[in-house]
Amino acid sequence: MATRRVRRAALRSALVLAAGFGVFFAWSSYQVVRQASLDEAREADAIIVFGAAEYSGRPSPVLRARLEHAFALYQRKLAPVIITTGGAGWDPTYSEGGVGRDYLARKGIPDRHLIAETYSDNTSESALRAANIMRTNRMKTCVAVSDPYHLFRVKAMMQANGIETYTSPRPQAEGSPDKKKLQSIAREALGYMAWRLHITKVL
């Protein structure tokens, strides 16, 4: 009898945990989708471009789209400085942040208006290092640029580091498969949950 009671108690605990996880996941997914639909671009102290892959010194199509969107915001004079983020990853020669900075410099943005963060390995580190750069330069507000579904997590992480953050999603290609969208939402929701639960290795 005692063994059965222990098993039942364990089963109830497991069900409660599963239900709690499900609710947290559903709420996180909703917030990911909600934030993705918002363009909060406005005047700020800096524009931050969150990194994506680079190929031997050239930005990937995703990174290029983020950089082009940040450039458009800069041309609208929403902020005087653009901060590009992202470390070297597998490439010992180039970093995402450095490639982003160089790309924007070639488009005519003066060096004094560009700052590259080149050491972060994931979104959480990018947010922390970008926030440190902003505090060092007495900046308090930013417009964060990334892919739409990434921005809920980006905003939460930047604000956790004391930076007032607005988001502006880079344009997406029309007609993206629903399966890919669902995968992106789930990935970002799980990444946010891992960060909130203090699981150190987050995307």
N, C-alpha and C positions, 0 to 999 in steps of 0.2 A: 504493500500500500504506500509506504513512504517513497519508494522508487517511482511509483506512478504519480504521486503528488509533485515530486521534483520535476519529472518530465513535463507534466502539465504546466507547472510554473515556468519552466524553461520555454515551452512552446508559446505561452502567453507573452512572455518577454520578447521572444523573437517576433511575434506578430505585431506587438506594439512598436518595436524598432522598425520593422518593415513599413508599417503604416506611417510612422513619423518620417522615414526616409522618402516615402512616396509623396507626402504632403510638401516636404521641403523641396523635392525635385520639381513638383508641379508649380510651386510658387516661383522658384528660380527660373524655370522655363518661361513662365508668363512674363517675368521681369525682363528676361533677355529679349523676348519678342517686342515688348512694349518699348524698351529703350531703343531698339533697332529702328523703330518707326519715327523717332524724333530727330530733328536737326536743330540743335540748340545754339548754333554758331552765333556768336556775338563778340563785342570787343573784349579783349582779355590781354593779359601780360605776355602770353606765349601760346603758340600752337605746338602741340606735341604729336609727332607722327610715330605710332607704335610700329615696330619693325616687322618685317616678313622676309622671306628668303631672298638671298642675292646669289648670283651665279658669276663667280670669278670677277667681281667688281661691277657687275651689271644688275640692276634691280629686277626681280621677278615681276611678271605682270601684276601680281597683287600689290607688291611694294610700290611699283610705279604708279598704280592707280591711287594709292594712299598719298604718295608724294605730290601727284598732280592736283589732288583735291586740296592738300595743304597749301600748295602754291596759289591756287585760286582764292583761298581764304586770305592769304597774305596780300594778294593783289587788291583785295577788297579793304585792305588796311585794318583788318580785325585785330592784328597783333604785330608788334615790331620784330619778334624773334620766333624762329622755328627751331624746335628741339627734335632731333631724330634719335631714335633709340634702337638698341639691338647689338648683341655681341657677335663674335666671330663664328660660333657654332663649329661646323666641320672645317671651315676655311681658315687656315692660319694667316692668310695674307689680308683678307678683307673682313670688315664687320658690316652688319646691317645698318648701324647708325652712321658709319663712315661713308658707305655707299650712298645712303640717303642724303647726307650732307653734300657730297660731291655732285650728286644729280641736281640738287637745287641750286648749287653754286653755278653749274653750267647753264642754268636757266636765267642767271643774272642776279640772284640774290647775293648781296655783299656778305663777305665772310663774317663781319661783325654782327650780322643778323642771324647767324647760323651757329648752333651748338650741337655737337654729336655726343651722344652717350654710347659707348662702344663695348661695354663689359657685361651687360645683362644677358641671362640665359632664358628668361621666361617673362611673362607679363608682370608678375609680382615684383621681380627685380627691376624691370624697366620702370614701373611706377615709382618704386622706392628711389632709384637713382635719379629719375627725372625730377621728382619732388625735391631731392637734395640740391640738384642744380638750380632749381627755381628759388629755393630758400637762400642759397648762396648769392644769388643775383637779385634778392629782394622782390621776387615775383610771387604773387598770391593767387592769380587766376589763370586758367588755361582752357583752350579748346582742344580736346583730344580727338584725333583722327585715326580711324581704323575701319575694319569691316563692320557692318551693322550689328551682327550678332555678338561681336566681341566687346561692344561698348558698354554694356551693363557692368561687366566685370572690370573693365578699365576704369570706369567712373568710380565704382566702389573702392577700388584699390587706391586711386589718386586721392579721393576724399579721406580715406583712412590715414593717408600720409599728410593730411592737413592742407590740401590744395583744393580750392573751389574750382570745380570742374564742370565744363559743358562739353557736350559731345556733338560731333558732326560726322556722319557715316560717309565713307567714300562711295561713289556711284557703283552700282552693281549691274552686271549684264542682265538683260531681260531674259525671262524664260528659264531661270535656273531650275533644275529638277527638284520636285518636292522632296525626294529622298535625301538629296544633298542638303536641303534646307533643314530638314528634321535632324540630320546628323550634326549639323553645325549648332543647332539649338541645344541638342542634348550634350554635346561636347562642352559648350560654354556654361551650361547649367551645372554640369558636373565639376568643371573647373572652378566655378564660383563656390560651390559647396565645399570642395576640397580646401580652398583658401579659408573659408569661414570656419572650417573644422580644424584649421591649423595643420593640415597635411602639407608638408613643406614643398614637395615636388609638384608644382602646378604648371600648367602650360602657359 
